[in-house]
Amino acid sequence: MNHAGRQCRLKTVLEQNRLDALLVSHLPNIRYISGFTGSAGVLLATESAILLFTDGRYKEQARTEVVGARVVIGRKSALTAAGEWLNAHRKKLGIRVAGIEAQHLRVAERDQLRKVLRSNLRLREAPPLIERMRMVKDDEEIDNLRCAVRLGASLFDVALKMIRPGTKEIEVAAEMEYEARKAGGEGMSFETIVAAGPRSALPHGRASNAAIPAAGFVVCDFGIILAGYCSDMTRTVHVSKPNADAEKMYDAVREAQQAAIDRVRPGVSVGEVDHAARKVLTARGFGKYFTHSTGHGVGLEIHEPPRVARGQPDLLRSGMVITIEPGAYVSGGGGVRIEDMVVVTEGGCEVLTPTSKELVIL
């Protein structure tokens, strides 16, 4: 990963936002800037230096992983150590305003930091500077995501072998997660969703002890983490032959998903992509049953900017990786969702998910 390039860009962004320093407490952002994958640490970025503060548990790990930043091992909390460093060097470096990641800093942590800092050093809530940098993936990140998507997609074959009437949803999910680990996955991107029959109408119907019924939709939403990058996909299958209403719902969602994919290209707003899906579902009579956004960014986290939702103004850029996942959920009648990951290209987009979207009948 080009950590040096990211660090240069971060320093430029600090200057543009009139910040003398930035305290980075969100672990995915720390990893993005420095390569550190530990579970405790704070990164301090200034115009002249980047430092990673952590504790003795991560001494060897930090010195092995961290690129382009000085590692500071302390006995105090990383946030306290970073604050004390700011106090000691603020005059020499001319640091008057330090930014904090307000979305990721708890109230108690902010109070702790204020106690450490001297009154003439001002804390300011910074916009999501690193998250904005992360929105556009470089070639190495896209390769990592492509590999994660490929491994994640292979789990759908595991699900198809397991989904049978009487099998518990949690048993299907457990077998998928076991196979993911055996294949080299670092973990699941999120708690696996296997929702069958009436439960398929729950957009986030995590796998339960409920048995798969003799007939109905089964929504499978899952993803794995590989080299730190997440995958995310959803496929919906049907147990036994579907009736005409079920086929109509599935076809409508598939058409809506394709319409949204066809709209993806640089310069198009994410709100327009969302609208393309909603327009189809509304025309097919399922608009009111689509109750969530059309997608989201994916990378080091399973949910990243941009949010592909109604009215959102963010413009797509080449290198962004997003999900396209419209759905329809009818209480008592079941639900359908189809989801792919796509990368925005200069001429449109590339669908990363390799799995067919034809309705599978089991």
Sequence and secondary structure as in RCSB ss.txt:
>XXXX:A:sequence
MNHAGRQCRLKTVLEQNRLDALLVSHLPNIRYISGFTGSAGVLLATESAILLFTDGRYKEQARTEVVGARVVIGR
KSALTAAGEWLNAHRKKLGIRVAGIEAQHLRVAERDQLRKVLRSNLRLREAPPLIERMRMVKDDEEIDNLRCAVR
LGASLFDVALKMIRPGTKEIEVAAEMEYEARKAGGEGMSFETIVAAGPRSALPHGRASNAAIPAAGFVVCDFGII
LAGYCSDMTRTVHVSKPNADAEKMYDAVREAQQAAIDRVRPGVSVGEVDHAARKVLTARGFGKYFTHSTGHGVGL
EIHEPPRVARGQPDLLRSGMVITIEPGAYVSGGGGVRIEDMVVVTEGGCEVLTPTSKELVIL
>XXXX:A:secstr
  HHHHHHHHHHHHHHTT SEEEE  HHHHHHHH    SS EEEEESS EEEEEEGGGHHHHHHH  SSEEEEES
S HHHHHHHHHHHHHHHHT  EEEE GGGS HHHHHHHHHHS TTSEEEE   HHHHHHTB  HHHHHHHHHHHH
HHHHHHHHHHHH  TT BHHHHHHHHHHHHHHTT  EESS  EEEEGGGGGSTT B  S B  SSEEEEEEE EE
ETTEE  EEEEEEES   HHHHHHHHHHHHHHHHHHHH  TT BHHHHHHHHHHHHHHTT GGG  S SEEE SS
SSSEEEEE TT   B  TTBEEEE  EEEETTTEEEE BEEEEEETTEEEE      S EE 
